[in-house]
C-alpha cells in the first residue's frame, strides 16, 4: 500500500489541522487492517485453505505451525499497543478546544412588525409604489400600488361553417290489398255422456289411516364433507299412527300405498359451493322434490319447502338429505325450521 499524500497547502486553520490528524489516524487503522489480514493469509497458505491458491509443496509440520503462530501473536501484540496509542491520539484530537474570534458589533435592530395595509390597482402605464404609512421603522405598515397590465388584443372571429344540403323526400309506399274473409267453421257434434265411476271404499272411522311428523326445534351447525350425503336430523317426534320412528332422521311407513309428504328446511352454508336438497325414500330420490343450487353464495339463507304425493312401499323410510361439493358448516335455523310430515291417502 502507498504512503499518504501530504497536502501542498500549508496555510491551514486550526480546524483543518485537527481534521488532518483524524484522517491520519484513519489511514493508520487501514494500514493495520492490511497487516492483520496478511498474517491471516500466511496461516491460510500454510494450511492450504486459500481458495484458488495451492499451499506449500511439503505439508507444514507442527513446529512450522507453532513458529507461524508465534509470529502472528507477536504481530497482534504490536498492533494492540499501536491501538492504545491511536486511541489516545484520537481522544486528544477530539477534545481539542476550538478557539473563536471576538464578537462582532451588534447590527441595527430590524422592524418589530410588518403588516400589509392595502393593495391598490393603478391604470396601465403608471409606476408601481410601496409606501410605509406609519413612518415608523419598528412597526412597518405597507401600502402597495400596482398598475394593471395592458388589455390584450381581440382574437379573430372564426369562420362560419357551410350549410348542409337538404335530403330528398322519400316516395309514398303503395296501399296493401285487403285480405279475404275466412269461412265460418261448422258446429261440432255433441259428445256422448261418460259412464258413472265406481264408488270407492269407505275410509277408516277415526280419520287418517297412517300419519307421522318430526321436526328439529334447536337447529345448530353441522360440518358437511364434500360429495357425501348428509341426512338432516329431526329429533322431535310428534303424534303418529301406523308409522315407526326408527331413527333420529326419518319416518318409516308400515303399509304400501299413496302418501302425502310435506317438508321444510331453512338453512345456510358458510362456503360458496354447489348445494343439493332432496326428500328420499331410503337412499332413493323421491321425484319432484330435488332443489339443486349451482354457484351458491356463502351465507345465503335457503328455504327448501314443498309437498308431494307418491307411492311408498311397506318399510320405506322418508328423510330429508343435503349434499355439497365443498366441505363446510351447514346452519339449521331453530324454532322449528326443519320439519317432515307424512300421511296415507288410501
C-alpha positions as a Markdown table, in Angstrom:
| # | Residue | x | y | z |
|---|---|---|---|---|
| 1 | Unk | 0.0 | 0.0 | 0.0 |
| 2 | Unk | 1.2 | 3.6 | -0.8 |
| 3 | Unk | 2.1 | 6.2 | 1.8 |
| 4 | Unk | -0.5 | 9.0 | 2.4 |
| 5 | Unk | -0.1 | 12.2 | 0.4 |
| 6 | Unk | 0.5 | 15.3 | 2.4 |
| 7 | Unk | -1.4 | 18.5 | 1.3 |
| 8 | Unk | 0.7 | 21.1 | -0.5 |
| 9 | Unk | -1.2 | 24.0 | 1.0 |
| 10 | Unk | 0.4 | 24.9 | 4.4 |
| 11 | Unk | -1.9 | 27.7 | 5.3 |
| 12 | Unk | -4.2 | 25.5 | 7.4 |
| 13 | Unk | -6.6 | 26.6 | 10.0 |
| 14 | Unk | -6.8 | 25.0 | 13.5 |
| 15 | Unk | -9.9 | 23.0 | 12.4 |
| 16 | Unk | -8.1 | 21.9 | 9.2 |
| 17 | Unk | -5.2 | 20.6 | 11.3 |
| 18 | Unk | -7.5 | 18.6 | 13.6 |
| 19 | Unk | -9.2 | 17.1 | 10.6 |
| 20 | Unk | -5.9 | 16.1 | 9.1 |
| 21 | Unk | -4.9 | 14.4 | 12.4 |
| 22 | Unk | -8.1 | 12.4 | 12.5 |
| 23 | Unk | -7.6 | 11.5 | 8.8 |
| 24 | Unk | -4.0 | 10.2 | 9.6 |
| 25 | Unk | -5.5 | 8.0 | 12.4 |
| 26 | Unk | -7.9 | 6.5 | 9.9 |
| 27 | Unk | -5.1 | 5.8 | 7.4 |
| 28 | Unk | -3.1 | 4.1 | 10.2 |
| 29 | Unk | -6.1 | 2.0 | 11.1 |
| 30 | Unk | -6.4 | 1.0 | 7.4 |
| 31 | Unk | -2.8 | 0.0 | 7.3 |
| 32 | Unk | -3.1 | -2.1 | 10.5 |
| 33 | Unk | -6.1 | -3.9 | 8.9 |
| 34 | Unk | -4.0 | -4.9 | 5.9 |
| 35 | Unk | -1.2 | -6.2 | 8.2 |
| 36 | Unk | -3.7 | -8.3 | 10.2 |
| 37 | Unk | -5.2 | -9.6 | 7.0 |
| 38 | Unk | -1.7 | -10.6 | 5.7 |
| 39 | Unk | -1.0 | -12.5 | 8.9 |
| 40 | Unk | -4.2 | -14.4 | 8.5 |
| 41 | Unk | -3.4 | -15.2 | 4.8 |
| 42 | Unk | 0.0 | -16.6 | 5.9 |
| 43 | Unk | -1.7 | -19.1 | 8.2 |
| 44 | Unk | -4.2 | -20.0 | 5.4 |
| 45 | Unk | -1.3 | -20.5 | 3.0 |
| 46 | Unk | 0.5 | -22.8 | 5.4 |
| 47 | Unk | -2.8 | -24.8 | 5.9 |
| 48 | Unk | -3.6 | -24.8 | 2.1 |
| 49 | Unk | -7.0 | -23.2 | 2.6 |
| 50 | Unk | -6.8 | -20.1 | 0.4 |
| 51 | Unk | -9.3 | -20.5 | -2.5 |
| 52 | Unk | -7.6 | -20.9 | -5.8 |
| 53 | Unk | -4.0 | -21.0 | -4.3 |
| 54 | Unk | -2.2 | -24.2 | -3.6 |
| 55 | Unk | -0.2 | -24.5 | -0.3 |
| 56 | Unk | 3.5 | -25.2 | 0.1 |
| 57 | Unk | 4.9 | -28.3 | -1.6 |
| 58 | Unk | 5.7 | -30.0 | 1.7 |
| 59 | Unk | 2.9 | -30.0 | 4.3 |
| 60 | Unk | 3.6 | -27.8 | 7.3 |
| 61 | Unk | 4.8 | -29.6 | 10.4 |
| 62 | Unk | 3.7 | -28.9 | 14.0 |
| 63 | Unk | 6.9 | -26.9 | 14.6 |
| 64 | Unk | 6.2 | -24.8 | 11.5 |
| 65 | Unk | 2.7 | -24.1 | 12.7 |
| 66 | Unk | 3.9 | -23.2 | 16.2 |
| 67 | Unk | 6.5 | -20.8 | 14.8 |
| 68 | Unk | 4.0 | -19.3 | 12.5 |
| 69 | Unk | 1.5 | -18.9 | 15.4 |
| 70 | Unk | 4.3 | -17.1 | 17.5 |
| 71 | Unk | 4.9 | -14.7 | 14.6 |
| 72 | Unk | 1.1 | -13.9 | 14.3 |
| 73 | Unk | 0.9 | -13.4 | 18.1 |
| 74 | Unk | 3.8 | -11.0 | 18.1 |
| 75 | Unk | 2.2 | -9.0 | 15.3 |
| 76 | Unk | -1.1 | -8.8 | 17.2 |
| 77 | Unk | 0.7 | -7.7 | 20.4 |
| 78 | Unk | 2.3 | -4.9 | 18.5 |
| 79 | Unk | -1.0 | -4.0 | 16.8 |
| 80 | Unk | -2.8 | -3.8 | 20.2 |
| 81 | Unk | 0.0 | -1.4 | 21.5 |
| 82 | Unk | -0.4 | 0.7 | 18.5 |
| 83 | Unk | -4.2 | 0.8 | 19.0 |
| 84 | Unk | -3.7 | 2.2 | 22.5 |
| 85 | Unk | -1.5 | 4.9 | 21.0 |
| 86 | Unk | -4.0 | 5.7 | 18.3 |
| 87 | Unk | -6.9 | 5.8 | 20.8 |
| 88 | Unk | -5.0 | 8.4 | 23.0 |
| 89 | Unk | -4.2 | 10.4 | 19.8 |
| 90 | Unk | -7.9 | 10.4 | 18.7 |
| 91 | Unk | -9.2 | 11.4 | 22.1 |
| 92 | Unk | -6.7 | 14.3 | 22.2 |
| 93 | Unk | -7.8 | 15.5 | 18.8 |
| 94 | Unk | -11.5 | 15.2 | 19.6 |
| 95 | Unk | -11.0 | 17.0 | 22.9 |
| 96 | Unk | -9.0 | 19.9 | 21.4 |
| 97 | Unk | -10.8 | 23.2 | 22.1 |
| 98 | Unk | -11.9 | 25.3 | 19.2 |
| 99 | Unk | -10.8 | 28.9 | 19.6 |
| 100 | Unk | -13.2 | 31.6 | 18.4 |
| 101 | Unk | -12.6 | 35.2 | 17.5 |
| 102 | Unk | -14.1 | 38.2 | 19.3 |
| 103 | Unk | -17.8 | 39.0 | 19.0 |
| 104 | Unk | -18.6 | 41.5 | 16.2 |
| 105 | Unk | -20.6 | 44.7 | 16.6 |
| 106 | Unk | -24.4 | 44.5 | 17.1 |
| 107 | Unk | -26.3 | 45.1 | 13.9 |
| 108 | Unk | -29.2 | 47.5 | 13.6 |
| 109 | Unk | -32.5 | 46.5 | 15.1 |
| 110 | Unk | -35.0 | 45.3 | 12.5 |
| 111 | Unk | -38.7 | 46.1 | 12.4 |
| 112 | Unk | -40.8 | 44.7 | 15.2 |
| 113 | Unk | -43.8 | 44.1 | 12.9 |
| 114 | Unk | -44.5 | 44.2 | 9.2 |
| 115 | Unk | -48.2 | 44.4 | 8.0 |
| 116 | Unk | -49.9 | 44.9 | 4.6 |
| 117 | Unk | -52.3 | 47.8 | 4.8 |
| 118 | Unk | -53.8 | 47.9 | 1.3 |
| 119 | Unk | -53.1 | 46.9 | -2.3 |
| 120 | Unk | -54.4 | 49.3 | -4.9 |
| 121 | Unk | -54.7 | 48.6 | -8.6 |
| 122 | Unk | -53.5 | 51.5 | -10.9 |
| 123 | Unk | -54.2 | 52.2 | -14.5 |
| 124 | Unk | -51.8 | 50.7 | -17.1 |
| 125 | Unk | -48.6 | 52.6 | -17.7 |
| 126 | Unk | -48.3 | 54.1 | -14.1 |
| 127 | Unk | -45.3 | 53.3 | -11.8 |
| 128 | Unk | -45.6 | 50.8 | -9.0 |
| 129 | Unk | -45.1 | 52.2 | -5.5 |
| 130 | Unk | -44.7 | 50.8 | -1.9 |
| 131 | Unk | -45.3 | 53.2 | 1.0 |
| 132 | Unk | -44.8 | 52.8 | 4.8 |
| 133 | Unk | -47.8 | 54.8 | 6.0 |
| 134 | Unk | -46.7 | 54.7 | 9.7 |
| 135 | Unk | -43.3 | 56.4 | 9.1 |
| 136 | Unk | -42.0 | 54.1 | 11.9 |
| 137 | Unk | -39.2 | 51.7 | 11.2 |
| 138 | Unk | -40.2 | 49.5 | 14.2 |
| 139 | Unk | -43.8 | 49.0 | 13.2 |
| 140 | Unk | -44.0 | 48.9 | 9.5 |
| 141 | Unk | -47.4 | 49.1 | 7.6 |
| 142 | Unk | -47.0 | 48.9 | 3.9 |
| 143 | Unk | -49.4 | 50.1 | 1.2 |
| 144 | Unk | -48.8 | 48.7 | -2.3 |
| 145 | Unk | -49.8 | 50.5 | -5.6 |
| 146 | Unk | -49.5 | 48.1 | -8.6 |
| 147 | Unk | -50.5 | 49.1 | -12.2 |
| 148 | Unk | -52.9 | 46.9 | -14.2 |
| 149 | Unk | -51.5 | 45.2 | -17.3 |
| 150 | Unk | -52.4 | 46.3 | -20.8 |
| 151 | Unk | -55.5 | 44.9 | -22.4 |
| 152 | Unk | -54.7 | 42.0 | -24.7 |
| 153 | Unk | -55.7 | 42.1 | -28.4 |
| 154 | Unk | -59.1 | 40.7 | -29.5 |
| 155 | Unk | -58.9 | 37.3 | -31.1 |
| 156 | Unk | -60.0 | 36.8 | -34.7 |
| 157 | Unk | -63.6 | 35.7 | -35.5 |
| 158 | Unk | -63.8 | 32.1 | -36.5 |
| 159 | Unk | -65.3 | 31.2 | -40.0 |
| 160 | Unk | -68.9 | 30.2 | -40.4 |
| 161 | Unk | -69.4 | 26.6 | -41.3 |
| 162 | Unk | -71.2 | 25.6 | -44.5 |
| 163 | Unk | -74.9 | 24.7 | -44.6 |
| 164 | Unk | -75.5 | 21.1 | -45.3 |
| 165 | Unk | -77.7 | 20.0 | -48.3 |
| 166 | Unk | -81.4 | 19.1 | -47.9 |
| 167 | Unk | -82.1 | 15.5 | -48.2 |
| 168 | Unk | -84.6 | 14.2 | -50.9 |
| 169 | Unk | -88.2 | 13.3 | -50.0 |
| 170 | Unk | -88.8 | 9.6 | -50.0 |
| 171 | Unk | -91.6 | 8.1 | -52.2 |
| 172 | Unk | -95.0 | 7.2 | -50.8 |
| 173 | Unk | -95.4 | 3.4 | -50.3 |
| 174 | Unk | -98.3 | 1.6 | -52.1 |
| 175 | Unk | -101.5 | 0.6 | -50.2 |
| 176 | Unk | -101.7 | -3.1 | -49.4 |
| 177 | Unk | -104.6 | -5.2 | -50.6 |
| 178 | Unk | -107.5 | -6.2 | -48.3 |
| 179 | Unk | -107.4 | -9.8 | -47.1 |
| 180 | Unk | -110.2 | -12.2 | -47.8 |
| 181 | Unk | -112.8 | -13.1 | -45.1 |
| 182 | Unk | -112.4 | -16.6 | -43.8 |
| 183 | Unk | -115.3 | -19.1 | -43.9 |
| 184 | Unk | -117.3 | -19.9 | -40.8 |
| 185 | Unk | -116.5 | -23.3 | -39.4 |
| 186 | Unk | -119.1 | -26.0 | -38.8 |
| 187 | Unk | -120.5 | -26.7 | -35.4 |
| 188 | Unk | -119.1 | -29.8 | -33.8 |
| 189 | Unk | -121.3 | -32.7 | -32.7 |
| 190 | Unk | -122.3 | -33.2 | -29.0 |
| 191 | Unk | -120.1 | -35.7 | -27.3 |
| 192 | Unk | -121.5 | -38.7 | -25.6 |
| 193 | Unk | -122.1 | -38.9 | -21.8 |
| 194 | Unk | -119.3 | -40.7 | -19.9 |
| 195 | Unk | -120.1 | -43.7 | -17.7 |
| 196 | Unk | -120.5 | -43.3 | -14.0 |
| 197 | Unk | -117.4 | -44.3 | -12.0 |
| 198 | Unk | -117.5 | -46.9 | -9.3 |
| 199 | Unk | -117.9 | -46.0 | -5.7 |
| 200 | Unk | -114.7 | -46.1 | -3.6 |
| 201 | Unk | -114.5 | -48.0 | -0.4 |
| 202 | Unk | -115.3 | -46.4 | 3.0 |
| 203 | Unk | -112.3 | -45.0 | 4.9 |
| 204 | Unk | -111.5 | -45.7 | 8.5 |
| 205 | Unk | -113.8 | -44.5 | 11.2 |
| 206 | Unk | -111.2 | -42.4 | 13.0 |
| 207 | Unk | -109.8 | -40.3 | 10.1 |
| 208 | Unk | -106.4 | -40.9 | 8.5 |
| 209 | Unk | -105.2 | -44.5 | 8.5 |
| 210 | Unk | -101.5 | -43.6 | 8.9 |
| 211 | Unk | -99.6 | -40.4 | 9.7 |
| 212 | Unk | -96.5 | -39.0 | 11.4 |
| 213 | Unk | -94.5 | -35.8 | 11.8 |
| 214 | Unk | -91.0 | -35.0 | 13.0 |
| 215 | Unk | -89.0 | -31.6 | 13.4 |
| 216 | Unk | -85.8 | -30.1 | 14.6 |
| 217 | Unk | -86.5 | -27.4 | 17.3 |
| 218 | Unk | -83.0 | -26.3 | 18.2 |
| 219 | Unk | -81.1 | -26.0 | 14.8 |
| 220 | Unk | -77.4 | -25.5 | 15.0 |
| 221 | Unk | -74.2 | -26.1 | 12.9 |
| 222 | Unk | -73.1 | -29.3 | 11.4 |
| 223 | Unk | -69.9 | -29.9 | 9.4 |
| 224 | Unk | -70.5 | -31.5 | 5.9 |
| 225 | Unk | -67.9 | -33.5 | 4.0 |
| 226 | Unk | -67.6 | -32.8 | 0.3 |
| 227 | Unk | -69.7 | -35.0 | -2.1 |
| 228 | Unk | -71.2 | -37.0 | 0.8 |
| 229 | Unk | -74.9 | -37.0 | 1.6 |
| 230 | Unk | -76.0 | -35.6 | 5.0 |
| 231 | Unk | -79.3 | -36.7 | 6.4 |
| 232 | Unk | -80.9 | -33.8 | 8.3 |
| 233 | Unk | -81.6 | -34.7 | 12.0 |
| 234 | Unk | -85.3 | -34.5 | 13.1 |
| 235 | Unk | -85.1 | -35.5 | 16.8 |
| 236 | Unk | -88.5 | -34.1 | 17.9 |
| 237 | Unk | -91.3 | -36.7 | 17.4 |
| 238 | Unk | -94.9 | -35.8 | 17.1 |
| 239 | Unk | -98.2 | -37.8 | 17.2 |
| 240 | Unk | -98.1 | -40.9 | 14.9 |
| 241 | Unk | -100.3 | -43.7 | 13.7 |
| 242 | Unk | -99.2 | -46.8 | 11.7 |
| 243 | Unk | -95.7 | -45.4 | 11.1 |
| 244 | Unk | -92.5 | -46.0 | 13.0 |
| 245 | Unk | -89.8 | -43.5 | 14.1 |
| 246 | Unk | -86.9 | -45.9 | 13.6 |
| 247 | Unk | -84.1 | -43.4 | 13.7 |
| 248 | Unk | -83.5 | -39.7 | 14.6 |
| 249 | Unk | -83.8 | -38.8 | 10.9 |
| 250 | Unk | -86.9 | -40.2 | 9.2 |
| 251 | Unk | -90.4 | -41.7 | 9.2 |
| 252 | Unk | -90.9 | -45.4 | 8.3 |
| 253 | Unk | -94.3 | -46.4 | 6.9 |
| 254 | Unk | -95.9 | -49.8 | 7.7 |
| 255 | Unk | -98.0 | -50.4 | 4.7 |
| 256 | Unk | -97.8 | -49.9 | 0.9 |
| 257 | Unk | -100.0 | -47.1 | -0.5 |
| 258 | Unk | -100.2 | -43.5 | -1.7 |
| 259 | Unk | -98.8 | -40.9 | 0.7 |
| 260 | Unk | -98.8 | -37.2 | 1.1 |
| 261 | Unk | -95.3 | -35.8 | 2.1 |
| 262 | Unk | -94.8 | -32.2 | 3.3 |
| 263 | Unk | -91.3 | -30.9 | 4.0 |
| 264 | Unk | -89.4 | -27.7 | 5.1 |
| 265 | Unk | -85.8 | -26.9 | 5.8 |
| 266 | Unk | -84.5 | -23.3 | 6.3 |
| 267 | Unk | -80.6 | -23.3 | 6.4 |
| 268 | Unk | -77.5 | -21.6 | 5.2 |
| 269 | Unk | -73.9 | -22.7 | 4.3 |
| 270 | Unk | -70.7 | -20.9 | 5.2 |
| 271 | Unk | -68.9 | -21.7 | 1.9 |
| 272 | Unk | -69.6 | -20.9 | -1.8 |
| 273 | Unk | -70.4 | -24.3 | -3.4 |
| 274 | Unk | -73.0 | -26.3 | -5.3 |
| 275 | Unk | -75.8 | -27.5 | -2.9 |
| 276 | Unk | -78.5 | -30.1 | -3.5 |
| 277 | Unk | -81.6 | -30.6 | -1.3 |
| 278 | Unk | -83.9 | -33.6 | -1.7 |
| 279 | Unk | -86.5 | -35.8 | 0.0 |
| 280 | Unk | -85.7 | -39.5 | -0.2 |
| 281 | Unk | -87.3 | -42.9 | 0.3 |
| 282 | Unk | -84.4 | -44.7 | 2.0 |
| 283 | Unk | -81.5 | -43.6 | -0.3 |
| 284 | Unk | -83.6 | -43.1 | -3.4 |
| 285 | Unk | -84.7 | -39.6 | -4.6 |
| 286 | Unk | -88.5 | -39.0 | -4.4 |
| 287 | Unk | -89.3 | -37.4 | -7.8 |
| 288 | Unk | -90.1 | -33.7 | -7.9 |
| 289 | Unk | -88.5 | -32.9 | -4.5 |
| 290 | Unk | -84.9 | -32.0 | -5.6 |
| 291 | Unk | -83.6 | -28.5 | -5.3 |
| 292 | Unk | -80.1 | -28.1 | -7.0 |
| 293 | Unk | -78.3 | -24.7 | -6.4 |
| 294 | Unk | -75.3 | -24.2 | -8.7 |
| 295 | Unk | -72.9 | -21.5 | -7.6 |
| 296 | Unk | -74.5 | -21.0 | -4.2 |
| 297 | Unk | -73.2 | -17.8 | -2.4 |
| 298 | Unk | -71.8 | -18.3 | 1.1 |
| 299 | Unk | -74.2 | -17.2 | 3.9 |
| 300 | Unk | -77.3 | -17.1 | 1.8 |
| 301 | Unk | -80.4 | -18.4 | 3.7 |
| 302 | Unk | -82.2 | -21.1 | 1.7 |
| 303 | Unk | -85.9 | -22.0 | 2.4 |
| 304 | Unk | -86.3 | -25.5 | 0.9 |
| 305 | Unk | -90.0 | -26.5 | 1.2 |
| 306 | Unk | -92.8 | -28.2 | -0.6 |
| 307 | Unk | -95.1 | -31.2 | -0.8 |
| 308 | Unk | -95.6 | -34.2 | -3.0 |
| 309 | Unk | -97.9 | -37.3 | -3.3 |
| 310 | Unk | -96.1 | -40.6 | -4.1 |
| 311 | Unk | -96.4 | -44.3 | -3.6 |
| 312 | Unk | -94.4 | -45.8 | -0.8 |
| 313 | Unk | -93.7 | -49.4 | -0.1 |
| 314 | Unk | -94.1 | -51.0 | 3.3 |
| 315 | Unk | -91.0 | -50.3 | 5.5 |
| 316 | Unk | -89.8 | -47.4 | 3.3 |
| 317 | Unk | -88.2 | -44.6 | 5.4 |
| 318 | Unk | -88.7 | -41.0 | 4.3 |
| 319 | Unk | -86.0 | -38.4 | 5.2 |
| 320 | Unk | -84.5 | -35.0 | 4.1 |
| 321 | Unk | -80.9 | -35.0 | 2.7 |
| 322 | Unk | -78.3 | -32.4 | 1.8 |
| 323 | Unk | -75.3 | -32.8 | -0.5 |
| 324 | Unk | -72.4 | -30.3 | -1.1 |
| 325 | Unk | -69.4 | -30.3 | -3.4 |
| 326 | Unk | -67.3 | -28.3 | -0.9 |
| 327 | Unk | -66.7 | -29.1 | 2.8 |
| 328 | Unk | -68.1 | -26.5 | 5.3 |
| 329 | Unk | -70.7 | -25.9 | 8.0 |
| 330 | Unk | -74.4 | -26.2 | 7.4 |
| 331 | Unk | -76.5 | -24.0 | 9.8 |
| 332 | Unk | -80.1 | -25.2 | 10.5 |
| 333 | Unk | -82.3 | -22.3 | 11.7 |
| 334 | Unk | -84.3 | -23.0 | 15.0 |
| 335 | Unk | -87.9 | -22.8 | 16.2 |
| 336 | Unk | -88.5 | -25.0 | 14.1 |
| 337 | Unk | -87.2 | -24.7 | 10.6 |
| 338 | Unk | -86.7 | -28.4 | 9.8 |
| 339 | Unk | -90.0 | -30.4 | 9.6 |
| 340 | Unk | -91.2 | -33.6 | 7.8 |
| 341 | Unk | -94.8 | -34.8 | 7.7 |
| 342 | Unk | -96.2 | -38.0 | 6.1 |
| 343 | Unk | -99.8 | -39.3 | 5.9 |
| 344 | Unk | -101.5 | -42.1 | 4.0 |
| 345 | Unk | -104.2 | -41.1 | 1.4 |
| 346 | Unk | -105.8 | -44.5 | 0.6 |
